[in-house]
Amino acid sequence: MTTCQDCKDYRECDGLKPFYNYAEIRWCPYQCLWIILYSGTFMLGKWPVDPDNPHDNNSGRTNIQTEASYCKPITILAELEQRLERTGMSGKLLVAEVEAGRDFSNLSREARDALMYIKGFRRKRDSFAKWKKERNYRRTHTKRYARQKIEAIKGG
């Protein structure tokens, strides 16, 4: 994918980038992991520094800001915390695993479930327990149905 704004499916993404602008945040799993990783910086009311361009502060231009510089980082962090709060212990496990250095590919099942719950443009309407139950039901029954269909095609 070229940019995060064009991305429609996280499975087609290149993975975790070292930096995201505020405008790029679409709450894909990689961006959620990045926000968790830099939550300490967001807590201070600052946006993480772009490692590719660390001195880009546009000192030659004068911009009139319509809001305080800490509003966007605090808003993003508050949204993440609200989403994580709904996941309970699974969300705490997710934060602990990300802070321990795990990435998307080696998260535990509980942490991955919490990550899949908090991703997305809007918050989920269902509770975490109900969402998880429906997801597990679809996962097991879809595989079983697909397996039966493949066996029927091979067998007859």
ROFI-907759 format. One line per field, with one value per residue: residue in three letters; x, y, z of N, C-alpha, C, O in turn. Coordinates in pm, whole numbers, plus 50000, padded with zeros to 5 digits. Atoms other than C-alpha are relative to their C-alpha. Last residue first. Example, Ala and Ser with C-alpha at 12.3 -4.5 7.8 and 13.67 -1.06 7.14 Angstrom:
rest (SER | ALA)
nx (49918 | 50089)
ny (49881 | 49881)
nz (49994 | 50000)
cax (51367 | 51230)
cay (49894 | 49550)
caz (50714 | 50780)
cx (49923 | 50090)
cy (50109 | 50120)
cz (50073 | 50000)
ox (49974 | 50194)
oy (50220 | 50118)
oz (50090 | 50066)
***
This chain:
rest (GLY | GLY | LYS | ILE | ALA | GLU | ILE | LYS | GLN | ARG | ALA | TYR | ARG | LYS | THR | HIS | THR | ARG | ARG | TYR | ASN | ARG | GLU | LYS | LYS | TRP | LYS | ALA | PHE | SER | ASP | ARG | LYS | ARG | ARG | PHE | GLY | LYS | ILE | TYR | MET | LEU | ALA | ASP | ARG | ALA | GLU | ARG | SER | LEU | ASN | SER | PHE | ASP | ARG | GLY | ALA | GLU | VAL | GLU | ALA | VAL | LEU | LEU | LYS | GLY | SER | MET | GLY | THR | ARG | GLU | LEU | ARG | GLN | GLU | LEU | GLU | ALA | LEU | ILE | THR | ILE | PRO | LYS | CYS | TYR | SER | ALA | GLU | THR | GLN | ILE | ASN | THR | ARG | GLY | SER | ASN | ASN | ASP | HIS | PRO | ASN | ASP | PRO | ASP | VAL | PRO | TRP | LYS | GLY | LEU | MET | PHE | THR | GLY | SER | TYR | LEU | ILE | ILE | TRP | LEU | CYS | GLN | TYR | PRO | CYS | TRP | ARG | ILE | GLU | ALA | TYR | ASN | TYR | PHE | PRO | LYS | LEU | GLY | ASP | CYS | GLU | ARG | TYR | ASP | LYS | CYS | ASP | GLN | CYS | THR | THR | MET)
nx (50107 | 50061 | 49899 | 49953 | 50108 | 50009 | 49883 | 50022 | 50101 | 49939 | 49909 | 50082 | 50063 | 49898 | 49960 | 50102 | 50009 | 49871 | 49979 | 50104 | 49959 | 49882 | 50044 | 50080 | 49908 | 49926 | 50094 | 50036 | 49887 | 49899 | 50013 | 50122 | 50097 | 50001 | 50090 | 50027 | 50118 | 49973 | 49981 | 50119 | 50100 | 49956 | 50019 | 50145 | 50041 | 49956 | 50081 | 50136 | 50080 | 50086 | 49980 | 49993 | 50128 | 50063 | 50063 | 49930 | 49892 | 49891 | 49942 | 49924 | 49879 | 49907 | 49952 | 49903 | 49880 | 49937 | 49938 | 49866 | 49966 | 49950 | 50110 | 50075 | 49934 | 50016 | 50141 | 50027 | 49939 | 50079 | 50127 | 49975 | 49968 | 50123 | 50084 | 49944 | 50006 | 50136 | 50016 | 49918 | 49871 | 50009 | 50135 | 50060 | 50096 | 50133 | 50084 | 50140 | 50010 | 49973 | 50048 | 50093 | 50104 | 49988 | 50013 | 49986 | 49944 | 49858 | 49979 | 49919 | 49865 | 50005 | 49916 | 50064 | 49937 | 50040 | 50134 | 49984 | 49931 | 50099 | 49964 | 49855 | 49967 | 50051 | 49911 | 49877 | 50033 | 50004 | 49863 | 49926 | 49969 | 50021 | 50125 | 50056 | 49990 | 50094 | 50135 | 50056 | 50129 | 50064 | 49941 | 49908 | 49983 | 49971 | 49859 | 49904 | 49927 | 49920 | 49870 | 49988 | 50133 | 50005 | 50053 | 50134 | 50097 | 50018 | 49922 | 50083)
ny (50031 | 50134 | 50103 | 49979 | 50038 | 50147 | 50049 | 49968 | 50092 | 50132 | 50000 | 49997 | 50130 | 50098 | 49971 | 50050 | 50145 | 50060 | 49988 | 50082 | 50140 | 50019 | 50005 | 50121 | 50112 | 49995 | 50038 | 50141 | 50083 | 50014 | 50116 | 49982 | 50107 | 50101 | 49971 | 49857 | 49957 | 49942 | 49854 | 49930 | 50004 | 49912 | 49862 | 49975 | 49979 | 49866 | 49902 | 49999 | 50112 | 49970 | 50092 | 50141 | 50053 | 49932 | 50089 | 50010 | 50099 | 49935 | 49901 | 50070 | 50059 | 49891 | 49944 | 50095 | 49982 | 49874 | 50025 | 50057 | 50055 | 50136 | 50092 | 50021 | 50104 | 50128 | 50036 | 50048 | 50132 | 50094 | 50021 | 50085 | 50134 | 50056 | 50039 | 50118 | 50120 | 50053 | 50126 | 50104 | 50015 | 50075 | 49983 | 50123 | 49966 | 50061 | 49966 | 49966 | 49886 | 49877 | 49888 | 49924 | 49933 | 49856 | 49958 | 49856 | 49965 | 50037 | 50078 | 49937 | 50055 | 50101 | 49977 | 49902 | 49870 | 49958 | 49941 | 49872 | 49910 | 49942 | 49861 | 49991 | 50061 | 49908 | 49884 | 50043 | 50019 | 49867 | 49951 | 50063 | 50137 | 50103 | 50064 | 50094 | 50138 | 50021 | 50002 | 49867 | 49970 | 49872 | 49933 | 49895 | 49888 | 50026 | 50039 | 49898 | 49955 | 50113 | 50002 | 50127 | 50048 | 50139 | 50083 | 49952 | 50059 | 49926 | 49878 | 49882)
nz (50094 | 49995 | 50028 | 50137 | 50090 | 50001 | 50074 | 50140 | 50049 | 50007 | 50115 | 50120 | 50011 | 50036 | 50137 | 50092 | 49999 | 50034 | 50144 | 50065 | 49987 | 50085 | 50139 | 50016 | 50001 | 50126 | 50106 | 49982 | 50042 | 49895 | 49911 | 49919 | 50019 | 49893 | 49888 | 50000 | 50073 | 50132 | 49992 | 49949 | 50106 | 50109 | 49954 | 49997 | 50140 | 50039 | 49927 | 50057 | 49952 | 49885 | 49888 | 50036 | 50043 | 50113 | 50097 | 50128 | 49987 | 49927 | 50091 | 50103 | 49940 | 49968 | 50127 | 50052 | 49918 | 50040 | 50130 | 49980 | 49868 | 50017 | 50028 | 49876 | 49922 | 50069 | 49994 | 49864 | 49981 | 50079 | 49929 | 49884 | 50050 | 50056 | 49887 | 49931 | 50084 | 50017 | 49929 | 50061 | 49934 | 49875 | 49947 | 49954 | 49896 | 50011 | 49885 | 50026 | 50091 | 49927 | 50083 | 49916 | 50078 | 49980 | 49860 | 50009 | 50130 | 50005 | 50120 | 50103 | 50019 | 50104 | 50117 | 50086 | 49977 | 49866 | 50011 | 50069 | 49907 | 49909 | 49970 | 49985 | 49870 | 49898 | 49998 | 49934 | 49857 | 49940 | 49992 | 49890 | 50043 | 49899 | 50040 | 49902 | 50046 | 50110 | 49944 | 49975 | 50062 | 49971 | 49885 | 50044 | 49909 | 49859 | 49989 | 49958 | 50118 | 50048 | 49933 | 49930 | 49964 | 49954 | 50107 | 50031 | 49907 | 49876 | 50008 | 50000)
cax (48224 | 48486 | 48706 | 48413 | 48245 | 48573 | 48618 | 48264 | 48309 | 48635 | 48471 | 48182 | 48421 | 48638 | 48335 | 48192 | 48506 | 48591 | 48230 | 48170 | 48502 | 48411 | 48063 | 48203 | 48472 | 48222 | 47995 | 48282 | 48422 | 48084 | 47906 | 47893 | 48252 | 48433 | 48468 | 48745 | 48866 | 49103 | 49018 | 48863 | 49136 | 49395 | 49205 | 49181 | 49555 | 49629 | 49419 | 49580 | 49933 | 50120 | 50397 | 50316 | 50195 | 50509 | 50640 | 50879 | 50786 | 50585 | 50376 | 50321 | 50222 | 49982 | 49815 | 49790 | 49621 | 49378 | 49305 | 49246 | 48951 | 48865 | 48639 | 48921 | 49135 | 48889 | 48866 | 49245 | 49295 | 49048 | 49219 | 49560 | 49441 | 49277 | 49586 | 49811 | 49572 | 49513 | 49877 | 49959 | 49670 | 49395 | 49326 | 49693 | 49808 | 50114 | 50428 | 50679 | 51060 | 51073 | 50903 | 50969 | 51127 | 51443 | 51374 | 51298 | 51326 | 51281 | 50955 | 50926 | 50641 | 50350 | 50361 | 50106 | 50324 | 50085 | 50137 | 50508 | 50436 | 50180 | 50446 | 50430 | 50055 | 50008 | 50233 | 50039 | 49713 | 49869 | 49965 | 49618 | 49445 | 49306 | 49284 | 49557 | 49716 | 49600 | 49776 | 50098 | 50241 | 50603 | 50824 | 50593 | 50438 | 50346 | 50358 | 49981 | 49771 | 49656 | 49547 | 49269 | 49141 | 49466 | 49440 | 49478 | 49767 | 49969 | 50115 | 50000)
cay (46339 | 46298 | 46594 | 46836 | 46698 | 46713 | 47077 | 47161 | 46984 | 47172 | 47505 | 47435 | 47333 | 47639 | 47869 | 47704 | 47743 | 48102 | 48222 | 48087 | 48229 | 48571 | 48557 | 48470 | 48736 | 49006 | 48904 | 48908 | 49237 | 49408 | 49480 | 49828 | 49820 | 50151 | 50328 | 50341 | 49992 | 49823 | 49783 | 49437 | 49296 | 49410 | 49251 | 48922 | 48944 | 48991 | 48688 | 48476 | 48570 | 48816 | 48683 | 48821 | 49164 | 49253 | 49164 | 49406 | 49379 | 49704 | 49533 | 49229 | 49440 | 49653 | 49343 | 49179 | 49490 | 49475 | 49109 | 49191 | 49416 | 49458 | 49761 | 49953 | 49905 | 50099 | 50385 | 50387 | 50408 | 50696 | 50880 | 50831 | 50970 | 51269 | 51338 | 51334 | 51560 | 51815 | 51867 | 52131 | 52351 | 52415 | 52646 | 52689 | 52984 | 52878 | 53085 | 52930 | 52934 | 52714 | 52432 | 52181 | 51914 | 51836 | 51464 | 51385 | 51010 | 50933 | 51134 | 51255 | 51119 | 51362 | 51542 | 51577 | 51408 | 51110 | 51083 | 51029 | 50758 | 50599 | 50551 | 50170 | 50165 | 50411 | 50200 | 49882 | 50058 | 50178 | 49823 | 49693 | 49951 | 50249 | 50485 | 50726 | 50880 | 51237 | 51237 | 51145 | 50796 | 50698 | 50387 | 50184 | 49857 | 49629 | 49648 | 49653 | 49406 | 49216 | 49547 | 49580 | 49907 | 50102 | 50422 | 50652 | 50442 | 50532 | 50352 | 50000)
caz (49449 | 49711 | 49631 | 49604 | 49916 | 50107 | 50007 | 50119 | 50451 | 50514 | 50428 | 50668 | 50947 | 50890 | 50888 | 51197 | 51405 | 51314 | 51309 | 51660 | 51782 | 51645 | 51796 | 52139 | 52113 | 52021 | 52309 | 52560 | 52427 | 52453 | 52129 | 51978 | 51855 | 51858 | 51525 | 51265 | 51344 | 51584 | 51952 | 51914 | 51689 | 51941 | 52230 | 52038 | 51962 | 52333 | 52424 | 52150 | 52252 | 52033 | 51808 | 51463 | 51570 | 51764 | 52107 | 52275 | 52643 | 52609 | 52341 | 52565 | 52866 | 52662 | 52515 | 52859 | 52994 | 52703 | 52771 | 53137 | 53056 | 52686 | 52737 | 52902 | 52592 | 52377 | 52625 | 52665 | 52290 | 52259 | 52545 | 52382 | 52049 | 52218 | 52431 | 52125 | 51930 | 52206 | 52318 | 52058 | 52167 | 51918 | 51626 | 51546 | 51341 | 51155 | 51105 | 50872 | 50889 | 51200 | 51013 | 51296 | 51083 | 51280 | 51330 | 50963 | 50908 | 51279 | 51291 | 51650 | 51860 | 51916 | 52246 | 52524 | 52786 | 52782 | 52407 | 52466 | 52723 | 52489 | 52221 | 52203 | 52262 | 51974 | 51749 | 51837 | 51751 | 51425 | 51333 | 51419 | 51197 | 51386 | 51087 | 51202 | 50892 | 50960 | 51298 | 51124 | 51167 | 51237 | 51258 | 51036 | 51153 | 50868 | 50491 | 50479 | 50277 | 50588 | 50742 | 50485 | 50341 | 50316 | 50113 | 50416 | 50542 | 50237 | 49936 | 50000)
cx (49995 | 49902 | 49938 | 50101 | 50044 | 49892 | 49998 | 50114 | 49976 | 49901 | 50065 | 50088 | 49918 | 49937 | 50105 | 50036 | 49901 | 49987 | 50128 | 50019 | 49900 | 50047 | 50116 | 49953 | 49925 | 50091 | 50069 | 49907 | 49965 | 50111 | 50107 | 49983 | 49879 | 49894 | 50014 | 49911 | 49971 | 49869 | 50027 | 50018 | 49871 | 49897 | 50038 | 49972 | 49849 | 49958 | 50036 | 49910 | 49858 | 49927 | 49925 | 50013 | 50003 | 49874 | 49938 | 49939 | 50073 | 50119 | 50117 | 50066 | 50086 | 50130 | 50103 | 50060 | 50111 | 50126 | 50070 | 50071 | 50143 | 50043 | 50045 | 49887 | 49924 | 50062 | 49975 | 49853 | 49967 | 50055 | 49912 | 49872 | 50021 | 50022 | 49869 | 49913 | 50064 | 49996 | 49863 | 49981 | 50076 | 50140 | 49979 | 49862 | 49927 | 49913 | 49861 | 49929 | 49857 | 49990 | 50021 | 49949 | 49902 | 49896 | 50003 | 49990 | 50028 | 50066 | 50148 | 50017 | 50072 | 50140 | 49982 | 50082 | 49938 | 50059 | 49953 | 49866 | 50020 | 50063 | 49903 | 50044 | 50149 | 50031 | 49956 | 50097 | 50124 | 49965 | 50005 | 50143 | 50083 | 50011 | 49965 | 49862 | 49932 | 50001 | 49898 | 49862 | 49964 | 49868 | 49930 | 50057 | 50103 | 50017 | 50039 | 50142 | 50105 | 50079 | 50088 | 50140 | 50005 | 49858 | 49977 | 49934 | 49858 | 49896 | 49991 | 50088)
cy (50087 | 49973 | 49862 | 49891 | 50014 | 49951 | 49849 | 49948 | 50021 | 49898 | 49863 | 49994 | 49992 | 49863 | 49900 | 50028 | 49947 | 49848 | 49929 | 50002 | 49908 | 49856 | 49974 | 49984 | 49868 | 49878 | 49997 | 49953 | 49852 | 49908 | 50005 | 49887 | 50025 | 49896 | 49893 | 50041 | 50147 | 50045 | 50062 | 50151 | 50070 | 50004 | 50099 | 50144 | 50025 | 50030 | 50143 | 50104 | 50013 | 49874 | 50042 | 49906 | 49849 | 49924 | 50081 | 49904 | 49977 | 49905 | 50071 | 50097 | 49930 | 49944 | 50109 | 50051 | 49906 | 50028 | 50125 | 49972 | 49952 | 49936 | 49855 | 49900 | 49968 | 49886 | 49864 | 49961 | 49944 | 49857 | 49900 | 49971 | 49903 | 49857 | 49936 | 49951 | 49879 | 49870 | 49935 | 49864 | 49880 | 49986 | 49923 | 50028 | 49872 | 50048 | 49941 | 50033 | 50045 | 50123 | 50133 | 50124 | 50070 | 50078 | 50151 | 50061 | 50149 | 50035 | 49965 | 49903 | 50065 | 49944 | 49886 | 50033 | 50109 | 50138 | 50054 | 50071 | 50138 | 50094 | 50067 | 50140 | 50016 | 49946 | 50099 | 50118 | 49957 | 49992 | 50139 | 50052 | 49937 | 49860 | 49883 | 49954 | 49900 | 49855 | 49967 | 49984 | 50144 | 50010 | 50130 | 50069 | 50098 | 50129 | 49969 | 49944 | 50105 | 50036 | 49886 | 49990 | 49872 | 49964 | 49856 | 49916 | 50046 | 49931 | 50081 | 50125)
cz (49887 | 49888 | 49991 | 49963 | 49854 | 49906 | 49991 | 49913 | 49852 | 49943 | 49982 | 49875 | 49871 | 49978 | 49954 | 49855 | 49898 | 49992 | 49957 | 49849 | 49933 | 50005 | 49905 | 49856 | 49978 | 49985 | 49864 | 49888 | 50009 | 49949 | 50108 | 50101 | 50090 | 49969 | 50107 | 50117 | 50020 | 49936 | 49864 | 49997 | 50044 | 49888 | 49891 | 50044 | 49992 | 49857 | 49959 | 50069 | 49945 | 50044 | 50127 | 50119 | 49979 | 49960 | 49888 | 49899 | 49868 | 50021 | 50068 | 49902 | 49894 | 50056 | 50025 | 49869 | 49955 | 50080 | 49949 | 49869 | 50008 | 50131 | 49986 | 49981 | 50129 | 50080 | 49935 | 50017 | 50138 | 50016 | 49925 | 50077 | 50117 | 49951 | 49951 | 50115 | 50068 | 49920 | 49975 | 50067 | 49942 | 50058 | 50129 | 50057 | 50036 | 50115 | 49975 | 50130 | 49975 | 49911 | 50069 | 49928 | 50093 | 49922 | 50023 | 50141 | 49987 | 49866 | 49989 | 49883 | 49882 | 49982 | 49901 | 49877 | 49912 | 50034 | 50134 | 49985 | 49940 | 50103 | 50097 | 50041 | 50029 | 50140 | 50109 | 50014 | 50078 | 50148 | 50064 | 50016 | 50111 | 49943 | 50091 | 49954 | 50093 | 49950 | 49892 | 50062 | 50032 | 49925 | 50039 | 50123 | 49945 | 50078 | 50143 | 50005 | 50034 | 49875 | 49951 | 50060 | 50081 | 50042 | 50043 | 49891 | 49970 | 50087 | 50129 | 50000)
ox (49910 | 49879 | 49978 | 50096 | 50007 | 49909 | 50028 | 50092 | 49957 | 49939 | 50080 | 50057 | 49923 | 49969 | 50098 | 50001 | 49929 | 50037 | 50132 | 50017 | 49939 | 50079 | 50102 | 49962 | 49972 | 50099 | 50047 | 49926 | 50000 | 50092 | 50212 | 49933 | 49893 | 49794 | 50068 | 49931 | 50005 | 49761 | 50019 | 49923 | 49796 | 49869 | 49971 | 49886 | 49805 | 49919 | 49948 | 49834 | 49819 | 49902 | 49973 | 49979 | 49905 | 49832 | 49896 | 49997 | 50173 | 50232 | 50221 | 50178 | 50208 | 50239 | 50209 | 50180 | 50228 | 50224 | 50177 | 50194 | 50236 | 50068 | 49963 | 49854 | 49924 | 50005 | 49900 | 49823 | 49934 | 49978 | 49848 | 49851 | 49970 | 49941 | 49821 | 49896 | 50004 | 49930 | 49841 | 50009 | 50015 | 50239 | 49875 | 49841 | 49856 | 49958 | 49795 | 49961 | 49835 | 49975 | 49928 | 49880 | 49800 | 49912 | 49956 | 49892 | 50113 | 50187 | 50231 | 50037 | 50010 | 50237 | 49957 | 50065 | 49974 | 49997 | 49886 | 49857 | 50005 | 49999 | 49893 | 50137 | 50190 | 50069 | 50040 | 50163 | 50147 | 50017 | 50096 | 50191 | 50134 | 49934 | 49870 | 49767 | 49911 | 49906 | 49802 | 49803 | 49983 | 49856 | 49952 | 49999 | 50218 | 49977 | 50144 | 50163 | 50180 | 50174 | 50210 | 50240 | 49908 | 49795 | 49910 | 49811 | 49762 | 49821 | 50093 | 50200)
oy (50070 | 49857 | 49780 | 49836 | 49932 | 49849 | 49792 | 49894 | 49925 | 49815 | 49815 | 49922 | 49892 | 49793 | 49852 | 49949 | 49848 | 49788 | 49864 | 49898 | 49807 | 49797 | 49902 | 49875 | 49781 | 49819 | 49906 | 49845 | 49774 | 49835 | 50066 | 49908 | 50075 | 49925 | 49785 | 50146 | 50205 | 50008 | 50184 | 50224 | 50121 | 50111 | 50200 | 50211 | 50108 | 50143 | 50226 | 50173 | 50119 | 49785 | 50019 | 49788 | 49780 | 49830 | 50195 | 49882 | 49905 | 49951 | 50094 | 50074 | 49942 | 49989 | 50110 | 50038 | 49942 | 50077 | 50116 | 49977 | 50022 | 49816 | 49764 | 49825 | 49854 | 49778 | 49781 | 49865 | 49826 | 49762 | 49815 | 49858 | 49791 | 49769 | 49840 | 49830 | 49771 | 49775 | 49822 | 49761 | 49787 | 50008 | 49937 | 50128 | 49814 | 50062 | 49976 | 49980 | 50156 | 50234 | 50212 | 50206 | 50013 | 50198 | 50197 | 50129 | 50190 | 50054 | 50055 | 49783 | 50106 | 50020 | 49772 | 50139 | 50226 | 50215 | 50157 | 50192 | 50239 | 50189 | 50190 | 50155 | 50045 | 50021 | 50155 | 50132 | 50006 | 50069 | 50169 | 50066 | 50008 | 49771 | 49809 | 50033 | 49785 | 49812 | 49894 | 49877 | 50190 | 49967 | 50181 | 50062 | 50060 | 50236 | 49910 | 49822 | 50148 | 49966 | 49893 | 50002 | 49839 | 50035 | 49780 | 49907 | 49977 | 49846 | 50120 | 50123)
oz (49800 | 49853 | 49909 | 49853 | 49770 | 49840 | 49886 | 49805 | 49777 | 49860 | 49869 | 49781 | 49800 | 49881 | 49841 | 49767 | 49831 | 49897 | 49853 | 49784 | 49873 | 49901 | 49806 | 49800 | 49905 | 49878 | 49785 | 49832 | 49920 | 49851 | 50091 | 50211 | 50201 | 49903 | 50082 | 50178 | 50122 | 49980 | 49851 | 49965 | 49961 | 49834 | 49872 | 49985 | 49913 | 49827 | 49939 | 50002 | 49896 | 49963 | 50238 | 50108 | 50007 | 50028 | 49907 | 49793 | 49864 | 50037 | 50006 | 49859 | 49897 | 50019 | 49963 | 49846 | 49955 | 50025 | 49888 | 49863 | 49968 | 50135 | 49993 | 50073 | 50174 | 50090 | 49987 | 50088 | 50151 | 50031 | 49988 | 50123 | 50115 | 49978 | 50012 | 50133 | 50067 | 49961 | 50019 | 50005 | 49889 | 49989 | 50194 | 50126 | 49954 | 50228 | 49877 | 50237 | 49925 | 49962 | 50082 | 49989 | 50131 | 49899 | 50127 | 50170 | 49908 | 49861 | 49978 | 49902 | 49785 | 49986 | 49938 | 49817 | 49925 | 50108 | 50140 | 50004 | 50009 | 50148 | 50099 | 50121 | 50141 | 50229 | 50179 | 50117 | 50188 | 50229 | 50141 | 50129 | 50197 | 49979 | 50066 | 49944 | 50054 | 49885 | 49916 | 50059 | 50144 | 49811 | 50148 | 50231 | 49920 | 50033 | 50167 | 50012 | 49946 | 49840 | 49964 | 49988 | 50150 | 50121 | 49973 | 49886 | 50004 | 50040 | 50185 | 50051)
***
